[in-house]
């Protein structure tokens, strides 16, 4: 086995550890939310900011993070962002105020916005497209999916001791990963895009994403039809319109709009928006149901999510081989159908839920959904994209997932708190889960459009990097 081959897989191991940590941090506060709410005296609408603060930083700056990795060097950006993530994790675990906790979560999200696309683009530029890259991507995305799924379980165990451990646990892991990354990540002579950095485009897209996420998260509290919310959404539309005009006119755009002509890439982005948006929201609803309504312990709640986490951890690494054999489109639609099935089962929640008839089968289907959807969506989004735009493709995909999480969570929270005096009830919980189910069914319809195999699109002079594959 060549030293180059060994170094590739050593680097992959470090990158997988970091994406596991990034995903872990998204979900690990989940089981701890009721404890945080009780100790810090937060309302339900404010409590969602512990999740949304992270997502705001993550989703708002992902496109910028991906492009900065392309321009300034993927290794350098990855290392700096990982160091910031470690420091922010430490501060988040030490603060004793809700606003400071949310601020620390935001900074961690910003750091993750630079590590995630840099890590994915390092992989896609290190492993050649085909079975080898598919295998690497399936392992990488399985690490992310496993971290996200197992985060709830780990959170339950740590919350039994103290909810602060859920925030402090990433610190030593991040430090170890940083030391290892300094040793094993290659120092390639990277071919960076020629020309300027499109600072205006970077400012416009970052401002629009931050304002969009902030607006939809605040809307349930201030009102969807208030002048403030409507004005903010109009401002988002104006910023996005200016961004499109800027990207069409600048010689070296931040986002080459032609990349969006790739139907697989667009489907992958919509698919991850739905997957992450609905599942982040479902987790928030499930935490309220299991702990606040049923009175389950943090550990008991974590064990309820254990089947989904184990399925993802055990099976996701095999999905790369399945993608080679059956194509990503078929796996994605089966995953989307499983996601809808899991939510449909949980519509049967009651004050005396059946473990065998509701919790276990529902979690089983949700685990299958994540295992079959997450790696193929990443493969589909990055295949056919040139090396110098892998950071862009990665940033687009991750932005879709994080913005989806923020937007759908805001809508679901509004539904959840719309009952009498905002009190939880079986009816409000079912209504919130129904939002997730409807979104999942939309995902099934979208993924079905990608089942028919297509031939590569004939490349145009200004669009030579776009390919149409299933």
Buried (B, 14 or more C-beta within 10 A) or exposed (E): EEEEEEBBBBBBBBBBBBBBBBBBBBBBBBBBBBBBBEBBEBEBBBBBBBBBBBBBBBBBBBBBBBBBBBBBBBBBBBBBBBBBBBBBBBBBBEBEEBEBBBBBBBBBBBBBBBBBBBBBBBBBBBBEBEEBBBBBBBBBBBBBBBBBBBBBBBBBBBBBEBBBBBBBBBBEBBBEBBEBBEEBBBEEEBEEBEEBBBEBBBBBBBBBBBBBBBBBBBBBBBEBEEEEBBEBBEBBEEBBEBBBEBBEEBEEBBBBEBBEBBBBBBBBBBBBBBBBBBBBBBBBBBBBBBBBBBEBBBBBBBBBBBBBBBBBBEBBBBBBEBBBEEBBBBBBBBBBBBBBBBBBBBBEBEEEBEEEEBBBBBBBBBBBBBBBBBBBBBBBBBBBBEBBBBBBBBBBBBBBBBBBBBBBBBBBBBBBBEBEEEEBEEEBBBBBBBBBBEBBBBBBEBBBEBEEEEEEBEEEEEBEBBBBBB
